[in-house]
Amino acid sequence: MTAALTTPAAAGRPTRAPRQWRWLVRLHRPALIGGGALVLLTAAALLWLGGPLTDGSAAAWKAYNACGFTQVCSYDQSAILLYKDVYNWTTFAVLAVPFLVAAWAGGALVGRETESGTARLAWTQGVSPARWLASRLVLPAVLTAAGTGLLAGLHRWAWATGRERIDNTKFWYDPATFHANGIVPVALALAGLAAGALAGLLLRRAMAALAAAAVTVGVLWAGVQAALPYLWPSVTQVSSLREGPLGRGLQVGEGVLTAGGGRATAPCHTSQLYGCRDTLADMGATAFYRDLHPASHYWPLQLVASGILLAVACLLTYAAFRALRHSTGTARG
């Protein structure tokens, strides 16, 4: 049974949002400084990656490819490996942002204040519960979107500068590269912020809310990754039995086409092998097919996936305000 919360603010002038935001910044200054430092360091690393490291790795690959089949080859292997390592680490940093935002929102932004009673104290000193929660979502959401968007944009730029110059550049449909190059991390980070707020209000334990929010982001990410190939109509590329399945992109499925017009799982991938040729003939196969998404589908897939995540973020935010209203027994506003 929850008791209604009464606040002296009903008779006095409500606390203005800018004042609440100043208090929020003061209260969470260490986390904001740490998050800002992470964004700046990652941004600097991405600028380094897309500039000097790309030039060095491209020059090394050019020297390596010029060697041909000679036994002695002189090229800067360390430049190639350094580019690869920095690319992997910066990609990981971009993809880690939604988890960090969710953990902070659940553990410190909301969870710690509900656990310690700081939130309830604020509600009795001129801040309505709804405005308290709004102040903890609006400014962090703006900072989260700006920071994550900046890193994703720089990551895409760094990747694009080496795409045609470095032989081992990741393909656009590589899972980590696909997400880090687009707006999915921004939408996922906002969903993580809302998930952290909801977890903090429901669990009222900082560590439990932190873990729950991070797990929620992981589940959302896994769900988006599993559904991604089906968020936009794929294209089908048909190839001969001799060629085998052809086509490069985000793969949805592949197999063989039969004489009756049906589809079947491919037992092998070329009729040039005698055993495979007989097997394909026995099943009446006429050609191979591959369903995939070409590079032109990148942004449609990104937009649909991000739209779904933003819808989830809105639902989680609504649920957080409903949970707050239920726990305090206050009217909306």
Secondary structure by P-SEA (a helix, b strand, c coil): cccbbbbcccccccccaaaaaaaaaaaaaaaaaaaaaaaaaaaaaaaaaacaaaaaaaaaaaaaaaccccccccccaaaaaaaaaaaaaaaaaaaaaaaaaaaaaaccccaaaaaaaaaaaaaaccccaaaaaaaacaaaaaaaaaaaaaaaaaaaaaaaaaccccccccccccaaaaaaacaaaaaaaaaaaaaaaaaaaaaccaaaaaaaaaaaaaaaaaaaaaacccccbbbbbbbccccccccccccccbbbbccccccccccccccccaaaaaaaaaacccbbbbbbbcccaaaaaaaaaaaaaaaaaaaaaaaaaaaaaaaaccccc
